[in-house]
Each structure stands twice: as C-alpha cells, then as structure tokens.
C-alpha cells in the first residue's frame, strides 16, 4: 500500500478502517459495476485497468464512459470529468491545514486516495488540525485508514468487474448500491441552507436538461448551481 508502516501500525489507522467498513460494501458494488461498464462500453481490458488505476473516480468514470463511446470531442470529456470532480478542490482546500506539515509526496498520496466518504468521516471526527506531533500523526493515521479501505474496496471490486464483465449482467443493478452510498454522503453534507440549495438546484437542472447531448446536462447543472450560490453569497 502507499502508506508508511508508522501510519499502518498506529491505533487510529484501524479506527479509520473500522469506521469506513459499513460503507465499503456499497463502494465495492459500485466499483464492480463500473468495471463491467467499462468493458461493456467497448474499452479493452488494458484501457479499463489503466483508467481504474489512474483516474480512481467512479462518478467521473461513469460520466466519461458514454461520452467516449459516443465519440464526443475530447474537450467535452475533459470538461465533464473536471466539473464532476470539482468537489475535490474543495476537499483539498479544507484538508490543507491538516496535511501541510507533510512532504509533498505524502500530500499527493493522500490527495490521490482521499474520496468522498473518507473526507466526510475525517472532517466529522476532526474539526481542527492537530497542535502537537502526536495529534497530527493520529489524524493522518485515521485518514490513511479510511483511504486504505476505500481505495482497496474500489480497486479490487473494479478489477474483478473488468475480469468478469462477460459473466456479470448489468441487469443485476449492483451500481445502485453505490448511488445509495453517495446519496447518504450528500445528505450528511447538506449541513447548511446554501448546500441544500445547491443540491436541489443541481438536481432539478440535471433532470430538466437530461436530453442534452453528450451528457452536458451534468456540466450545465453544476454551472447553474455554482453561479446561483455565488450570487446569493454576494447579496
């Protein structure tokens, strides 16, 4: 794994894994069906494996796959992936005070492995950066435990989905477990009126613009929600 023995052997590493364990089955089910979807879309096994390992972003992968199949322009694919993953910029800014004391390569490892669920669990548990070395190590170990189980659940299941794509029918609907998992995360994050407004506006616009070509309803929904919330914050 990516993390040092010092983190893995810390007690809070196991705490982080244990607290993410209830969500790991949903993550695995979603990863499994993402692996299947990549092969069913016409991607080669090699391309699917590389995308799984490099991108590591289920929502972005699922948004990009139909665009790739449809032969959409590269700028549309990149713009869609960028918009879908904009939330990670917010995650990074929030986690910056907690991780800035680490070397760059360690920060990049956490940046690559941190996902929605691990971010939510971490920010619920820790509200302020540690003031001592022991506190900072405890926080990093907890985040590493979250990330380790999250990354492993996704990767193993996604690779299994790629390997067994011809034997796992999409009709099983296992990807719905991942949607439910994300829905739970969204509800837990809706802790202010502005966040609730952003979620409702994005959802309504995405549905109203569903028939736009090349999945541009996703980009449109995000743009409208961001623009509206920025306008409301200025007033």
C-alpha positions as CSV (number, residue, x, y, z in Angstrom):
1,X,0.0,0.0,0.0
2,X,1.0,3.7,-0.2
3,X,1.3,4.4,3.5
4,X,4.3,4.0,5.8
5,X,4.5,1.3,8.5
6,X,4.4,4.1,11.0
7,X,0.9,5.0,9.9
8,X,-0.3,1.5,9.4
9,X,0.8,0.4,12.9
10,X,-0.9,3.4,14.6
11,X,-4.1,2.5,16.5
12,X,-6.1,5.2,14.7
13,X,-5.3,3.6,11.4
14,X,-7.5,0.6,12.4
15,X,-10.1,3.0,13.8
16,X,-10.3,4.7,10.4
17,X,-10.7,1.4,8.6
18,X,-13.4,0.3,11.1
19,X,-15.5,3.4,10.7
20,X,-15.4,3.2,6.9
21,X,-16.2,-0.6,6.9
22,X,-20.0,-0.2,6.8
23,X,-19.8,1.8,3.5
24,X,-17.2,-0.5,1.9
25,X,-19.8,-2.9,0.5
26,X,-21.5,-0.1,-1.3
27,X,-18.2,1.1,-2.6
28,X,-17.3,-2.4,-3.8
29,X,-20.6,-2.9,-5.5
30,X,-20.3,0.4,-7.4
31,X,-16.7,-0.4,-8.3
32,X,-17.7,-3.8,-9.6
33,X,-20.4,-2.4,-11.9
34,X,-18.0,0.4,-13.1
35,X,-15.6,-2.3,-14.1
36,X,-18.3,-4.1,-16.0
37,X,-19.5,-0.9,-17.6
38,X,-16.0,0.0,-19.0
39,X,-15.7,-3.4,-20.7
40,X,-19.3,-3.3,-22.0
41,X,-18.7,0.1,-23.5
42,X,-16.1,-1.3,-25.8
43,X,-12.9,-0.4,-23.9
44,X,-10.2,-3.0,-23.9
45,X,-9.2,-4.7,-20.7
46,X,-5.9,-2.8,-20.7
47,X,-7.6,0.5,-21.1
48,X,-10.1,-0.3,-18.4
49,X,-7.4,-1.3,-16.0
50,X,-5.4,1.8,-16.7
51,X,-8.4,4.1,-16.3
52,X,-9.3,2.4,-13.0
53,X,-5.8,2.8,-11.5
54,X,-5.1,6.3,-12.8
55,X,-8.4,8.0,-12.6
56,X,-9.8,6.4,-9.4
57,X,-13.1,8.5,-9.5
58,X,-16.2,6.5,-10.1
59,X,-18.6,9.3,-10.8
60,X,-16.1,10.8,-13.3
61,X,-15.5,7.4,-15.0
62,X,-19.2,6.7,-15.4
63,X,-19.7,10.2,-16.8
64,X,-16.9,9.8,-19.3
65,X,-17.6,6.3,-20.5
66,X,-20.8,7.1,-22.5
67,X,-19.0,10.2,-24.0
68,X,-16.1,8.1,-25.1
69,X,-18.5,5.5,-26.7
70,X,-20.4,8.3,-28.4
71,X,-17.1,9.7,-29.9
72,X,-17.6,13.0,-28.1
73,X,-14.8,15.7,-28.6
74,X,-12.0,15.4,-26.1
75,X,-12.8,18.8,-24.6
76,X,-16.3,17.7,-23.7
77,X,-15.0,14.6,-22.0
78,X,-12.4,16.5,-20.1
79,X,-14.8,19.3,-19.2
80,X,-17.3,16.8,-17.9
81,X,-14.7,15.0,-15.8
82,X,-13.4,18.3,-14.5
83,X,-16.8,19.5,-13.4
84,X,-17.8,16.2,-11.8
85,X,-14.6,16.3,-9.8
86,X,-14.6,19.9,-8.8
87,X,-15.6,18.9,-5.3
88,X,-12.1,17.5,-4.7
89,X,-10.7,21.0,-5.0
90,X,-12.9,22.0,-2.0
91,X,-11.8,18.8,-0.2
92,X,-8.2,19.7,-0.8
93,X,-8.6,23.3,0.5
94,X,-10.3,22.0,3.6
95,X,-7.7,19.3,4.3
96,X,-4.7,21.6,3.6
97,X,-4.2,22.8,7.2
98,X,-4.2,19.2,8.4
99,X,-1.6,17.9,5.9
100,X,0.7,20.9,5.1
101,X,3.3,19.7,7.5
102,X,3.9,16.6,5.4
103,X,6.3,16.2,2.5
104,X,4.9,16.9,-0.9
105,X,4.8,13.2,-2.0
106,X,2.8,12.2,1.1
107,X,0.3,15.0,0.5
108,X,0.0,13.8,-3.1
109,X,-0.7,10.2,-1.9
110,X,-3.5,11.5,0.4
111,X,-4.8,13.6,-2.4
112,X,-5.0,10.6,-4.7
113,X,-6.6,8.2,-2.2
114,X,-9.0,10.6,-0.4
115,X,-12.5,10.1,-1.6
116,X,-16.0,11.4,-0.6
117,X,-16.6,9.0,2.2
118,X,-13.2,9.2,3.8
119,X,-13.3,13.0,3.6
120,X,-16.7,13.1,5.3
121,X,-15.6,10.7,8.1
122,X,-12.4,12.6,8.7
123,X,-14.0,16.1,8.9
124,X,-16.7,14.8,11.2
125,X,-14.1,13.5,13.6
126,X,-11.5,16.3,13.4
127,X,-12.5,19.9,13.3
128,X,-9.1,21.5,13.9
129,X,-5.6,20.5,12.8
130,X,-3.5,18.8,15.5
131,X,-1.3,21.1,17.5
132,X,1.3,18.5,18.5
133,X,3.2,15.9,16.5
134,X,1.3,13.1,18.2
135,X,-2.1,14.7,17.3
136,X,-1.0,15.3,13.7
137,X,0.1,11.7,13.4
138,X,-3.1,10.4,14.9
139,X,-5.1,12.4,12.4
140,X,-3.0,11.3,9.5
141,X,-3.3,7.7,10.6
142,X,-7.0,7.9,10.8
143,X,-7.3,9.4,7.3
144,X,-4.9,6.8,6.0
145,X,-7.1,4.0,7.4
146,X,-10.1,5.5,5.8
147,X,-8.3,5.9,2.5
148,X,-6.7,2.4,2.6
149,X,-10.0,0.6,2.9
150,X,-11.8,2.9,0.5
151,X,-9.2,2.5,-2.2
152,X,-8.8,-1.2,-1.7
153,X,-12.6,-1.9,-1.8
154,X,-12.9,0.1,-5.1
155,X,-9.8,-1.2,-6.8
156,X,-10.4,-4.9,-6.1
157,X,-14.0,-4.8,-7.0
158,X,-13.4,-2.8,-10.1
159,X,-10.7,-5.1,-11.3
160,X,-13.0,-8.1,-10.6
161,X,-15.7,-6.4,-12.6
162,X,-13.3,-6.0,-15.6
163,X,-12.2,-9.6,-15.4
164,X,-15.8,-10.9,-15.1
165,X,-17.5,-8.4,-17.3
166,X,-18.9,-11.1,-19.7
167,X,-20.4,-13.0,-16.8
168,X,-21.9,-10.2,-14.7
169,X,-25.1,-8.8,-16.4
170,X,-25.8,-5.1,-15.8
171,X,-29.3,-6.1,-15.0
172,X,-28.1,-7.0,-11.6
173,X,-28.1,-3.3,-10.8
174,X,-25.3,-3.5,-8.3
175,X,-24.3,0.0,-9.2
176,X,-27.4,1.2,-7.4
177,X,-25.7,0.4,-4.1
178,X,-23.0,2.9,-4.9
179,X,-25.7,5.5,-5.8
180,X,-27.3,4.9,-2.4
181,X,-23.9,5.3,-0.7
182,X,-23.3,8.7,-2.5
183,X,-26.9,9.8,-1.6
184,X,-26.1,9.1,2.1
185,X,-22.9,11.2,1.8
186,X,-24.8,14.0,0.1
187,X,-27.4,14.1,2.8
188,X,-24.7,14.2,5.5
189,X,-23.0,17.1,3.8
190,X,-26.2,19.1,3.5
191,X,-25.4,20.9,6.7
192,X,-26.3,24.5,5.6
193,X,-29.0,26.2,3.7
194,X,-26.6,27.1,0.9
195,X,-25.6,23.5,0.4
196,X,-29.2,22.3,0.4
197,X,-30.0,25.0,-2.2
198,X,-27.0,23.9,-4.4
199,X,-28.0,20.3,-4.2
200,X,-31.7,21.0,-5.1
201,X,-30.8,23.4,-8.0
202,X,-28.2,21.0,-9.5
203,X,-30.6,18.1,-9.3
204,X,-33.5,20.0,-10.9
205,X,-31.4,21.4,-13.7
206,X,-29.8,18.0,-14.4
207,X,-33.2,16.4,-14.8
208,X,-34.6,19.3,-16.9
209,X,-31.6,19.2,-19.1
210,X,-31.4,15.4,-19.3
211,X,-31.9,15.3,-23.1
212,X,-28.9,17.5,-23.8
213,X,-26.4,15.7,-26.0
214,X,-23.1,14.3,-24.7
215,X,-24.3,14.3,-21.0
216,X,-23.9,18.1,-21.0
217,X,-26.8,18.2,-18.5
218,X,-24.2,17.4,-15.8
219,X,-22.0,20.3,-16.7
220,X,-25.0,22.6,-17.0
221,X,-26.4,21.6,-13.6
222,X,-23.1,22.2,-11.9
223,X,-22.5,25.5,-13.6
224,X,-26.0,26.8,-12.7
225,X,-25.8,25.7,-9.1
226,X,-22.3,27.3,-8.6
227,X,-23.4,30.5,-10.3
228,X,-26.6,30.8,-8.3
229,X,-24.8,30.1,-4.9
230,X,-22.1,32.6,-5.7
231,X,-24.7,35.2,-6.5
232,X,-26.6,34.5,-3.3
233,X,-23.4,34.7,-1.2
234,X,-22.6,38.1,-2.5
235,X,-26.0,39.5,-1.6
